[in-house]
């Protein structure tokens, strides 16, 4: 038995609607529609063009044709506010906007970082939803808002008329209790936020509602949650790197790690599908290279990496987690300064600096995750766009001293589809059973450490 499903997968620079034909031993992907995701800056604020994204989703679903169900995933932390009539109160603000500058320090005065980690288990990042809301709670929009909807939930609401908060994405807000897996009312009230703003939490596999006769199903709506479902691991002793604009580096656990050492290392305990914990660190990923390539006029990536592979290895490295690399603009200049390079450093040299630095960041995060969790890993799976980057995959294997299994590139869409297929009864079993389908059907490239 095979059925067709639609995966709406929204990334930081583009969105797409993928159609997957899924059976017990089959999964094939077809791209129905791809569209750009271009933020808009106005009056010193950076916004998402959420209506443009909605238009792209509708066009993609039209092109997809009849499907069994629809699932939506996107990046985390950002949200829209809806008023009493159900209307959106303005475009969602982009997580790279500067409105949260200094806010984490103010929040820490109200509730200490130790207590915050004890409740939520979340890595402290300046753009987490908790800090965005603290920055926005005096605004006119917040005053009249009746509901907060994270990006995938907002789009699902526009399709079905049903509100809610999917668990894996809600867990990234730093407002969910990592033990109860529900909104932390004491924390929300302590911060002066309104508990009524937060809709009920739903879990992957549940039916959200109906769109034109087609079911909309909750998946791992944080794209990393879907990507981890899409890791074709054969056992439990693996690390994963979901590598794209960000590298999400970590382990899949059955429970959170809430030690003081874990908090000091800035590891996060995010919710995963089937009650798992995504124990990981956000590493800057390929964002610096993407920004540099934009500044360089979008050169051919294959030629650029080939030239970078001829540069001396690990001669120039930087800490990609330094907040200096977070904003867009003049990325090459910031890298040159941080690495102490000549102003006329070539694109090949800067690319090598980025890729070497990222491989070492992967090594640090995987080593720390094992030490802090007590879980040993035998292999590293790289999924997402970074799985195409042969230089990065080999350098990660070299740095970690572990085999790297690269692919599938489309892990997020595949994980989205697999959860839908299980909800429809096409596939039975746990995550191990879902991943077995991927091992049978997807191309995986193995890199041995040198």
SULWOGI-V127614 format. One line per field, one symbol per residue. ss: DSSP state (H for helix, E for strand, - for the rest). A space follows every 10 residues. Layout:
ss=???
This chain:
ss=--EEEEEEEE ---EEEEEEE EEE--EEEEE EEEEEE---E EE--EEE--H HHHHHHHHHH HHHH----EE EEEE----EE EE-----E-- --E----HHH --HHHHHHHH --HHHHHHHH --------HH HHHHHH---H HHHH--EEEE HHHHHHHHHH ----EEHHHH -----E---- --E-HHHHHH ----HHHE-- EE----EEEE E--EEEE--- -EHHHHHHH- -------EEE EEE---EEEE EEE------H HHHH---EEE E-HHH-EEEE EEE---HHHH HHHHH----- HHHHHHHHH- ---------- --HHH----- HHHHHHHHH- ------HHHH HHHHHHHHHH HHHHHHHHHH HHH-----EE EEE-HHHH-H HHHHHHHHHH --EEEE---- HHHHHHHHHH HHH------- HHHHHHHHHH H---EEE---
